Amino acid sequence: MTNRLVGITIDCADPARLASFWSAMLDIAESDDHGDDSGWATVGSRLDGQPRLTFQRVPEPKTGKVRIHLDVQVEDIDAGRHRVESLGGRWAGVRHDYDDGTVMVMHDPEDHEFCIVQYYNCDTG
């Protein structure tokens, strides 16, 4: 069997809140895989073949920069920033403009870093 990425799990204080944020951000439905277990929440389905985002409740708060983050491609960087902010996230104040696109560092409602990326002259990024 070939190994493949099936999901990413993110530690957090409020799994339902983060699942709601990421579901709206990525336009992917939340899953009911965990039933009534309030310690977990998931965005995506095992059935669609795409990696899922799972949020796991942990007691300790985030204390430093995470060494792995998600990149989310957007059609328009400014509209992407406004979308993140309207969902309860925030811009970190960092923007990088490259020849092939723009990257903005963002934070979700629990302060996990991620980037929104707008590629130029590229159909799929």
KARAGI-V878015 format. One record per residue. PHI is phi in degrees with one decimal (none if undefined). OMEGA is omega in radians with two decimals (* if undefined). NEAR is the number of other C-alpha atoms within 12 Angstrom. Layout:
{{PHI,OMEGA,NEAR} {PHI,OMEGA,NEAR}}
//
This chain:
{{none,3.10,3} {-82.4,3.07,5} {-72.0,3.08,5} {-151.1,3.12,10} {-73.9,3.14,13} {-112.0,3.13,18} {-178.7,3.08,20} {-127.7,3.13,21} {-108.2,-3.09,25} {-118.8,3.06,33} {-72.9,-3.10,29} {-163.0,3.10,28} {-89.9,-3.05,25} {-132.9,-3.10,27} {-55.8,-3.11,32} {-63.9,-3.14,31} {-63.4,-3.13,29} {-70.0,3.09,37} {-61.9,3.11,40} {-63.7,3.11,29} {-59.9,-3.06,34} {-70.9,3.06,38} {-61.4,3.13,28} {-69.9,-3.11,23} {-63.3,-3.07,32} {-98.1,-3.09,26} {54.6,3.09,16} {-125.6,-3.09,21} {-66.3,2.99,23} {-73.2,-3.12,31} {-102.0,3.03,26} {-106.5,-3.11,19} {-55.7,-3.04,21} {-97.8,3.10,19} {58.3,-3.08,12} {-91.8,-3.14,11} {-73.9,-3.06,15} {-75.3,3.10,20} {-85.1,-3.10,24} {-140.6,2.98,30} {-151.5,-3.06,38} {-134.3,3.01,39} {-112.3,-3.11,38} {104.3,-3.07,30} {-129.4,3.04,23} {-64.2,-3.01,20} {-79.3,-3.07,11} {-88.6,3.08,14} {80.1,3.13,12} {-96.1,3.07,16} {-60.4,3.12,19} {-99.6,2.97,29} {-103.9,3.11,35} {-118.4,-3.12,35} {-113.5,-3.04,37} {-116.6,3.11,27} {-69.9,3.04,26} {-132.2,-3.07,17} {-78.5,-3.06,12} {-87.3,3.11,12} {-78.9,3.03,15} {-67.3,-3.06,18} {-120.2,-3.11,11} {-155.4,3.13,11} {-70.2,3.09,13} {-79.6,-3.07,15} {-90.7,3.04,9} {-137.7,3.12,14} {-148.6,3.12,20} {-92.5,2.98,26} {-112.3,-3.13,22} {-117.7,3.11,28} {-76.3,3.10,27} {-124.5,3.11,29} {-75.6,-3.11,23} {-135.8,-3.03,20} {-63.0,-3.13,28} {-70.4,3.07,19} {-64.6,3.09,18} {-62.6,3.10,29} {-61.3,-3.13,36} {-63.0,3.10,20} {-63.2,3.11,26} {-58.5,-3.11,33} {-65.8,3.13,21} {-68.5,3.13,17} {-92.1,3.10,25} {105.7,3.06,23} {-89.9,3.13,31} {-150.8,3.07,28} {-82.8,-3.14,30} {-80.3,-3.12,22} {88.1,-3.11,14} {-113.5,3.11,18} {-134.7,3.10,20} {-121.4,3.08,19} {-107.2,-3.14,16} {-115.6,3.11,13} {-59.5,-3.07,12} {-99.3,3.10,15} {163.6,-3.12,22} {-123.8,3.11,29} {-125.4,3.03,33} {-122.2,3.10,35} {-85.3,-3.09,30} {-123.6,3.04,34} {-131.3,3.04,31} {-81.4,-3.08,36} {-59.8,3.08,29} {-106.4,3.02,28} {76.8,3.01,26} {-73.2,3.13,32} {-76.2,2.95,30} {-154.7,-3.13,32} {-119.4,2.89,32} {-103.7,-3.00,39} {-132.5,3.01,32} {-114.5,3.10,31} {-89.5,3.10,25} {-104.4,3.04,20} {51.5,-3.08,12} {-149.1,-3.11,13} {-74.8,-3.04,11} {-119.8,-3.13,11} {83.8,*,16}}
//
